[in-house]
């Protein structure tokens, strides 16, 4: 008889615990009926609008970045204070400052000098890792005042995939 009492008590406790976790039928939310149109919309694949991006030094997509490192290896050339006037599917244009280390007497002891620039991104291509995404593959700088020693008024850089 004792075994039956223990078994009944354990079964009762398990049932109470399950009822507590599950709740009652009255407390369960009632789903509202959905139309066939709603079901079709929910099951249709969603197309996420994509924008052309620029990939940073870590291959992370950026849209209208305020800063952008050009010299990924050492950081001795970067764009700052970027103000984008256009960001389209085929090209993007901004003004900003190119901060360039003069590396005098050597790069670790050099001074960063600022040069006003107009930045143009273009030549979009599909990304290798994500064909639905496109990114710019060329960056062109136009120095609007003076340019760093050894540079021309225009500098063009390929951007990685």
DOLO-924585 format. One record per atom (N, C-alpha, C): y, x, z; residue number from 0. Coordinates in nm, 3 decimals, decimal comma, padded with zeros to 5 digits. Example, Ala and Ser with C-alpha at 12.3 -4.5 7.8 and 13.67 -1.06 7.14 Angstrom:
BEGIN
SITE        py        px        pz   resi
SITE   -00,569    01,319    00,780      0
SITE   -00,450    01,230    00,780      0
SITE   -00,330    01,320    00,780      0
SITE   -00,225    01,285    00,708      1
SITE   -00,106    01,367    00,714      1
SITE    00,003    01,290    00,787      1
***
This chain:
BEGIN
SITE        py        px        pz   resi
SITE   -00,119    00,082    00,000      0
SITE    00,000    00,000    00,000      0
SITE    00,124    00,086    00,000      0
SITE    00,116    00,198    00,072      1
SITE    00,231    00,286    00,079      1
SITE    00,266    00,341   -00,059      1
SITE    00,164    00,377   -00,141      2
SITE    00,188    00,429   -00,275      2
SITE    00,261    00,326   -00,359      2
SITE    00,223    00,202   -00,347      3
SITE    00,285    00,096   -00,423      3
SITE    00,431    00,078   -00,382      3
SITE    00,463    00,090   -00,256      4
SITE    00,599    00,076   -00,207      4
SITE    00,686    00,191   -00,258      4
SITE    00,635    00,313   -00,255      5
SITE    00,711    00,428   -00,305      5
SITE    00,734    00,413   -00,455      5
SITE    00,628    00,375   -00,527      6
SITE    00,641    00,358   -00,672      6
SITE    00,743    00,248   -00,703      6
SITE    00,740    00,140   -00,631      7
SITE    00,834    00,030   -00,653      7
SITE    00,977    00,076   -00,623      7
SITE    00,994    00,153   -00,518      8
SITE    01,128    00,203   -00,481      8
SITE    01,181    00,297   -00,588      8
SITE    01,096    00,387   -00,638      9
SITE    01,139    00,481   -00,743      9
SITE    01,174    00,406   -00,869      9
SITE    01,091    00,309   -00,908     10
SITE    01,118    00,230   -01,027     10
SITE    01,248    00,152   -01,012     10
SITE    01,268    00,092   -00,895     11
SITE    01,390    00,017   -00,869     11
SITE    01,513    00,108   -00,880     11
SITE    01,508    00,227   -00,820     12
SITE    01,622    00,321   -00,825     12
SITE    01,649    00,366   -00,968     12
SITE    01,544    00,391   -01,044     13
SITE    01,562    00,432   -01,183     13
SITE    01,629    00,321   -01,263     13
SITE    01,586    00,197   -01,241     14
SITE    01,644    00,083   -01,313     14
SITE    01,791    00,065   -01,276     14
SITE    01,823    00,078   -01,148     15
SITE    01,963    00,066   -01,103     15
SITE    02,047    00,177   -01,164     15
SITE    01,995    00,299   -01,164     16
SITE    02,068    00,412   -01,222     16
SITE    02,094    00,390   -01,370     16
SITE    01,993    00,345   -01,442     17
SITE    02,006    00,320   -01,585     17
SITE    02,107    00,209   -01,611     17
SITE    02,102    00,104   -01,533     18
SITE    02,196   -00,006   -01,549     18
SITE    02,338    00,040   -01,521     18
SITE    02,355    00,127   -01,423     19
SITE    02,488    00,177   -01,391     19
SITE    02,543    00,260   -01,506     19
SITE    02,460    00,346   -01,562     20
SITE    02,504    00,430   -01,673     20
SITE    02,531    00,348   -01,797     20
SITE    02,442    00,255   -01,828     21
SITE    02,453    00,177   -01,951     21
SITE    02,557    00,066   -01,940     21
SITE    02,582    00,016   -01,821     22
SITE    02,673   -00,095   -01,806     22
SITE    02,601   -00,225   -01,837     22
SITE    02,674   -00,334   -01,831     23
SITE    02,614   -00,464   -01,859     23
SITE    02,647   -00,505   -02,000     23
SITE    02,578   -00,604   -02,049     24
SITE    02,604   -00,654   -02,184     24
SITE    02,743   -00,714   -02,193     24
SITE    02,791   -00,774   -02,082     25
SITE    02,924   -00,832   -02,083     25
SITE    03,032   -00,726   -02,096     25
SITE    03,006   -00,605   -02,045     26
SITE    03,106   -00,499   -02,048     26
SITE    03,105   -00,423   -02,180     26
SITE    03,004   -00,442   -02,261     27
SITE    02,994   -00,368   -02,387     27
SITE    03,100   -00,416   -02,484     27
SITE    03,163   -00,324   -02,558     28
SITE    03,262   -00,365   -02,655     28
SITE    03,196   -00,441   -02,770     28
SITE    03,267   -00,537   -02,821     29
SITE    03,216   -00,617   -02,932     29
SITE    03,278   -00,563   -03,060     29
SITE    03,194   -00,532   -03,155     30
SITE    03,244   -00,482   -03,283     30
SITE    03,298   -00,598   -03,363     30
SITE    03,414   -00,578   -03,423     31
SITE    03,469   -00,684   -03,507     31
SITE    03,401   -00,677   -03,643     31
SITE    03,382   -00,790   -03,706     32
SITE    03,317   -00,788   -03,837     32
SITE    03,404   -00,713   -03,937     32
SITE    03,339   -00,636   -04,024     33
SITE    03,412   -00,559   -04,124     33
SITE    03,383   -00,616   -04,262     33
SITE    03,483   -00,618   -04,344     34
SITE    03,464   -00,669   -04,478     34
SITE    03,394   -00,564   -04,564     34
SITE    03,340   -00,608   -04,676     35
SITE    03,275   -00,515   -04,769     35
SITE    03,376   -00,413   -04,819     35
SITE    03,501   -00,456   -04,836     36
SITE    03,607   -00,365   -04,882     36
SITE    03,629   -00,254   -04,780     36
SITE    03,634   -00,290   -04,651     37
SITE    03,654   -00,191   -04,545     37
SITE    03,538   -00,093   -04,541     37
SITE    03,416   -00,144   -04,551     38
SITE    03,298   -00,057   -04,549     38
SITE    03,302    00,038   -04,668     38
SITE    03,338   -00,011   -04,785     39
SITE    03,345    00,074   -04,905     39
SITE    03,451    00,181   -04,888     39
SITE    03,565    00,146   -04,830     40
SITE    03,671    00,245   -04,809     40
SITE    03,626    00,353   -04,713     40
SITE    03,557    00,314   -04,606     41
SITE    03,514    00,410   -04,506     41
SITE    03,405    00,503   -04,558     41
SITE    03,321    00,453   -04,649     42
SITE    03,211    00,536   -04,698     42
SITE    03,251    00,619   -04,819     42
SITE    03,363    00,589   -04,882     43
SITE    03,407    00,667   -04,998     43
SITE    03,450    00,806   -04,953     43
SITE    03,419    00,910   -05,032     44
SITE    03,464    01,044   -04,994     44
SITE    03,616    01,050   -04,994     44
SITE    03,669    01,114   -04,892     45
SITE    03,814    01,125   -04,880     45
SITE    03,862    01,249   -04,954     45
SITE    03,964    01,232   -05,034     46
SITE    04,023    01,346   -05,103     46
SITE    04,145    01,389   -05,025     46
SITE    04,138    01,509   -04,973     47
SITE    04,248    01,564   -04,895     47
SITE    04,342    01,634   -04,992     47
SITE    04,469    01,595   -04,994     48
SITE    04,561    01,664   -05,083     48
SITE    04,572    01,810   -05,043     48
SITE    04,563    01,897   -05,140     49
SITE    04,572    02,040   -05,111     49
SITE    04,705    02,094   -05,161     49
SITE    04,753    02,195   -05,093     50
SITE    04,873    02,265   -05,134     50
SITE    04,834    02,406   -05,167     50
SITE    04,907    02,465   -05,258     51
SITE    04,884    02,606   -05,286     51
SITE    04,931    02,684   -05,164     51
SITE    04,852    02,783   -05,125     52
SITE    04,880    02,860   -05,005     52
SITE    04,896    03,007   -05,041     52
SITE    04,945    03,084   -04,945     53
SITE    04,944    03,230   -04,956     53
SITE    04,852    03,278   -04,843     53
SITE    04,766    03,374   -04,875     54
SITE    04,672    03,424   -04,776     54
SITE    04,733    03,543   -04,703     54
SITE    04,727    03,541   -04,569     55
SITE    04,783    03,650   -04,491     55
SITE    04,684    03,766   -04,483     55
SITE    04,715    03,865   -04,402     56
SITE    04,630    03,985   -04,390     56
SITE    04,490    03,955   -04,340     56
SITE    04,471    03,840   -04,276     57
SITE    04,340    03,802   -04,225     57
SITE    04,275    03,695   -04,311     57
SITE    04,327    03,678   -04,434     58
SITE    04,278    03,578   -04,530     58
SITE    04,294    03,436   -04,479     58
SITE    04,389    03,414   -04,390     59
SITE    04,417    03,280   -04,339     59
SITE    04,524    03,216   -04,427     59
SITE    04,505    03,090   -04,466     60
SITE    04,603    03,025   -04,553     60
SITE    04,733    02,995   -04,478     60
SITE    04,844    03,022   -04,544     61
SITE    04,977    02,996   -04,488     61
SITE    05,057    02,914   -04,589     61
SITE    05,135    02,820   -04,538     62
SITE    05,227    02,742   -04,620     62
SITE    05,366    02,764   -04,564     62
SITE    05,456    02,812   -04,648     63
SITE    05,595    02,839   -04,610     63
SITE    05,604    02,921   -04,481     63
SITE    05,541    03,037   -04,475     64
SITE    05,549    03,117   -04,352     64
SITE    05,691    03,168   -04,328     64
SITE    05,727    03,182   -04,203     65
SITE    05,858    03,237   -04,167     65
SITE    05,858    03,389   -04,175     65
SITE    05,741    03,449   -04,154     66
SITE    05,723    03,595   -04,162     66
SITE    05,595    03,622   -04,239     66
SITE    05,589    03,738   -04,303     67
SITE    05,470    03,772   -04,382     67
SITE    05,459    03,923   -04,391     67
SITE    05,343    03,977   -04,351     68
SITE    05,322    04,122   -04,355     68
SITE    05,277    04,162   -04,495     68
SITE    05,348    04,259   -04,553     69
SITE    05,311    04,311   -04,685     69
SITE    05,215    04,429   -04,675     69
SITE    05,238    04,517   -04,579     70
SITE    05,154    04,636   -04,559     70
SITE    05,054    04,605   -04,449     70
SITE    04,942    04,545   -04,488     71
SITE    04,843    04,500   -04,388     71
SITE    04,783    04,616   -04,310     71
SITE    04,770    04,731   -04,370     72
SITE    04,706    04,844   -04,302     72
SITE    04,786    04,898   -04,185     72
SITE    04,917    04,909   -04,201     73
SITE    04,998    04,971   -04,095     73
SITE    05,120    04,889   -04,054     73
SITE    05,148    04,779   -04,123     74
SITE    05,261    04,695   -04,087     74
SITE    05,397    04,756   -04,116     74
SITE    05,403    04,858   -04,201     75
SITE    05,529    04,927   -04,227     75
SITE    05,619    04,857   -04,328     75
SITE    05,577    04,743   -04,379     76
SITE    05,662    04,661   -04,465     76
SITE    05,626    04,516   -04,439     76
SITE    05,727    04,437   -04,401     77
SITE    05,703    04,295   -04,375     77
SITE    05,826    04,214   -04,412     77
SITE    05,801    04,088   -04,438     78
SITE    05,908    03,994   -04,470     78
SITE    05,937    03,912   -04,345     78
SITE    06,065    03,894   -04,315     79
SITE    06,106    03,815   -04,199     79
SITE    06,214    03,716   -04,240     79
SITE    06,239    03,620   -04,154     80
SITE    06,346    03,521   -04,173     80
SITE    06,336    03,450   -04,308     80
SITE    06,214    03,419   -04,350     81
SITE    06,196    03,355   -04,480     81
SITE    06,243    03,210   -04,477     81
SITE    06,326    03,175   -04,574     82
SITE    06,376    03,039   -04,592     82
SITE    06,331    02,993   -04,730     82
SITE    06,238    02,898   -04,734     83
SITE    06,179    02,855   -04,860     83
SITE    06,263    02,746   -04,925     83
SITE    06,304    02,770   -05,049     84
SITE    06,379    02,669   -05,123     84
SITE    06,286    02,590   -05,214     84
SITE    06,167    02,645   -05,242     85
SITE    06,068    02,575   -05,325     85
SITE    05,929    02,623   -05,286     85
SITE    05,837    02,528   -05,278     86
SITE    05,695    02,559   -05,257     86
SITE    05,618    02,459   -05,341     86
SITE    05,579    02,502   -05,460     87
SITE    05,511    02,412   -05,552     87
SITE    05,371    02,458   -05,585     87
SITE    05,308    02,384   -05,674     88
SITE    05,170    02,415   -05,712     88
SITE    05,161    02,547   -05,788     88
SITE    05,265    02,583   -05,864     89
SITE    05,259    02,703   -05,948     89
SITE    05,341    02,820   -05,897     89
SITE    05,441    02,794   -05,815     90
SITE    05,523    02,903   -05,764     90
SITE    05,598    02,859   -05,638     90
SITE    05,648    02,959   -05,568     91
SITE    05,728    02,935   -05,447     91
SITE    05,840    03,038   -05,444     91
SITE    05,955    03,000   -05,390     92
SITE    06,070    03,090   -05,385     92
SITE    06,133    03,083   -05,246     92
SITE    06,170    03,200   -05,194     93
SITE    06,235    03,208   -05,063     93
SITE    06,336    03,321   -05,064     93
SITE    06,425    03,318   -04,967     94
SITE    06,510    03,433   -04,939     94
SITE    06,474    03,481   -04,799     94
SITE    06,496    03,609   -04,776     95
SITE    06,463    03,664   -04,645     95
SITE    06,498    03,810   -04,638     95
SITE    06,436    03,878   -04,544     96
SITE    06,461    04,020   -04,519     96
SITE    06,329    04,096   -04,532     96
SITE    06,331    04,206   -04,607     97
SITE    06,216    04,296   -04,611     97
SITE    06,244    04,409   -04,513     97
SITE    06,166    04,413   -04,405     98
SITE    06,179    04,519   -04,305     98
SITE    06,083    04,631   -04,345     98
SITE    06,140    04,748   -04,377     99
SITE    06,061    04,860   -04,426     99
SITE    06,083    04,980   -04,336     99
SITE    05,974    05,042   -04,292    100
SITE    05,979    05,163   -04,211    100
SITE    06,015    05,279   -04,304    100
SITE    06,120    05,355   -04,268    101
SITE    06,158    05,469   -04,353    101
SITE    06,066    05,589   -04,334    101
SITE    05,980    05,584   -04,232    102
SITE    05,880    05,690   -04,205    102
SITE    05,943    05,829   -04,194    102
SITE    06,064    05,837   -04,139    103
SITE    06,131    05,967   -04,121    103
SITE    06,139    05,998   -03,973    103
SITE    06,096    06,107   -03,925    104
SITE    06,032    06,218   -03,996    104
SITE    05,887    06,187   -04,033    104
SITE    05,826    06,086   -03,966    105
SITE    05,692    06,037   -04,001    105
SITE    05,688    05,892   -03,956    105
SITE    05,590    05,818   -04,004    106
SITE    05,592    05,672   -03,983    106
SITE    05,595    05,629   -03,837    106
SITE    05,520    05,696   -03,751    107
SITE    05,518    05,657   -03,609    107
SITE    05,654    05,672   -03,544    107
SITE    05,737    05,763   -03,595    108
SITE    05,870    05,785   -03,538    108
SITE    05,980    05,727   -03,627    108
SITE    05,941    05,656   -03,734    109
SITE    06,037    05,604   -03,830    109
SITE    06,119    05,488   -03,777    109
SITE    06,217    05,448   -03,858    110
SITE    06,305    05,337   -03,825    110
SITE    06,287    05,227   -03,928    110
SITE    06,277    05,103   -03,880    111
SITE    06,269    04,990   -03,972    111
SITE    06,408    04,957   -04,022    111
SITE    06,423    04,951   -04,151    112
SITE    06,549    04,916   -04,217    112
SITE    06,533    04,779   -04,282    112
SITE    06,641    04,702   -04,282    113
SITE    06,633    04,568   -04,340    113
SITE    06,700    04,563   -04,476    113
SITE    06,634    04,493   -04,569    114
SITE    06,681    04,479   -04,706    114
SITE    06,671    04,332   -04,745    114
SITE    06,785    04,268   -04,777    115
SITE    06,781    04,128   -04,820    115
SITE    06,703    04,116   -04,952    115
SITE    06,620    04,012   -04,960    116
SITE    06,537    03,992   -05,079    116
SITE    06,527    03,845   -05,116    116
SITE    06,495    03,824   -05,243    117
SITE    06,446    03,696   -05,290    117
SITE    06,297    03,716   -05,315    117
SITE    06,216    03,626   -05,265    118
SITE    06,070    03,637   -05,275    118
SITE    06,021    03,530   -05,371    118
SITE    05,932    03,571   -05,460    119
SITE    05,868    03,474   -05,551    119
SITE    05,717    03,492   -05,542    119
SITE    05,648    03,382   -05,520    120
SITE    05,502    03,378   -05,522    120
SITE    05,460    03,301   -05,647    120
SITE    05,358    03,351   -05,717    121
SITE    05,311    03,279   -05,835    121
SITE    05,168    03,319   -05,868    121
SITE    05,124    03,282   -05,988    122
SITE    04,987    03,303   -06,037    122
SITE    04,881    03,245   -05,943    122
SITE    04,886    03,114   -05,921    123
SITE    04,785    03,053   -05,833    123
SITE    04,646    03,058   -05,896    123
SITE    04,548    03,078   -05,812    124
SITE    04,407    03,079   -05,853    124
SITE    04,325    03,007   -05,748    124
SITE    04,209    02,956   -05,791    125
SITE    04,117    02,894   -05,697    125
SITE    04,064    03,001   -05,603    125
SITE    04,050    02,965   -05,477    126
SITE    03,997    03,058   -05,378    126
SITE    03,848    03,080   -05,402    126
SITE    03,802    03,202   -05,379    127
SITE    03,659    03,233   -05,396    127
SITE    03,574    03,157   -05,295    127
SITE    03,621    03,148   -05,171    128
SITE    03,544    03,083   -05,065    128
SITE    03,556    02,931   -05,066    128
SITE    03,664    02,879   -05,125    129
SITE    03,686    02,735   -05,127    129
SITE    03,748    02,696   -05,260    129
SITE    03,667    02,661   -05,360    130
SITE    03,720    02,631   -05,494    130
SITE    03,819    02,516   -05,498    130
SITE    03,820    02,428   -05,395    131
SITE    03,918    02,319   -05,393    131
SITE    04,056    02,367   -05,350    131
SITE    04,065    02,487   -05,300    132
SITE    04,191    02,542   -05,250    132
SITE    04,245    02,645   -05,349    132
SITE    04,376    02,644   -05,370    133
SITE    04,437    02,746   -05,455    133
SITE    04,535    02,827   -05,373    133
SITE    04,550    02,953   -05,413    134
SITE    04,644    03,041   -05,343    134
SITE    04,717    03,127   -05,446    134
SITE    04,837    03,167   -05,410    135
SITE    04,915    03,255   -05,496    135
SITE    04,852    03,394   -05,497    135
SITE    04,855    03,459   -05,613    136
SITE    04,793    03,592   -05,624    136
SITE    04,894    03,702   -05,658    136
SITE    05,022    03,666   -05,669    137
SITE    05,123    03,769   -05,695    137
SITE    05,249    03,739   -05,616    137
SITE    05,308    03,844   -05,560    138
SITE    05,433    03,835   -05,485    138
SITE    05,533    03,931   -05,549    138
SITE    05,651    03,882   -05,579    139
SITE    05,756    03,965   -05,638    139
SITE    05,878    03,962   -05,546    139
SITE    05,931    04,081   -05,517    140
SITE    06,053    04,094   -05,438    140
SITE    06,166    04,137   -05,530    140
SITE    06,279    04,071   -05,517    141
SITE    06,401    04,112   -05,585    141
SITE    06,499    04,151   -05,475    141
SITE    06,532    04,280   -05,469    142
SITE    06,627    04,328   -05,367    142
SITE    06,766    04,286   -05,411    142
SITE    06,835    04,208   -05,329    143
SITE    06,963    04,150   -05,367    143
SITE    07,083    04,236   -05,329    143
SITE    07,060    04,344   -05,253    144
SITE    07,168    04,436   -05,217    144
SITE    07,120    04,576   -05,252    144
SITE    07,071    04,648   -05,156    145
SITE    07,013    04,780   -05,184    145
SITE    06,863    04,771   -05,165    145
SITE    06,792    04,868   -05,220    146
SITE    06,647    04,870   -05,205    146
SITE    06,605    04,996   -05,130    146
SITE    06,487    04,997   -05,072    147
SITE    06,439    05,116   -05,001    147
SITE    06,428    05,235   -05,096    147
SITE    06,440    05,354   -05,040    148
SITE    06,427    05,477   -05,121    148
SITE    06,292    05,476   -05,192    148
SITE    06,295    05,507   -05,320    149
SITE    06,173    05,512   -05,399    149
SITE    06,132    05,379   -05,459    149
SITE    06,203    05,272   -05,429    150
SITE    06,175    05,140   -05,484    150
SITE    06,272    05,111   -05,597    150
SITE    06,233    05,025   -05,688    151
SITE    06,325    04,971   -05,787    151
SITE    06,388    04,844   -05,733    151
SITE    06,474    04,782   -05,812    152
SITE    06,537    04,657   -05,767    152
SITE    06,434    04,545   -05,754    152
SITE    06,324    04,557   -05,829    153
SITE    06,216    04,458   -05,823    153
SITE    06,086    04,528   -05,786    153
SITE    06,010    04,469   -05,698    154
SITE    05,878    04,521   -05,660    154
SITE    05,778    04,406   -05,669    154
SITE    05,665    04,431   -05,733    155
SITE    05,563    04,329   -05,751    155
SITE    05,433    04,375   -05,686    155
SITE    05,370    04,284   -05,613    156
SITE    05,247    04,315   -05,541    156
SITE    05,138    04,213   -05,575    156
SITE    05,017    04,261   -05,602    157
SITE    04,906    04,165   -05,615    157
SITE    04,866    04,118   -05,475    157
SITE    04,829    03,993   -05,465    158
SITE    04,782    03,939   -05,337    158
SITE    04,632    03,916   -05,348    158
SITE    04,561    03,945   -05,242    159
SITE    04,415    03,939   -05,244    159
SITE    04,363    03,797   -05,248    159
SITE    04,236    03,787   -05,289    160
SITE    04,165    03,659   -05,289    160
SITE    04,104    03,642   -05,155    160
***
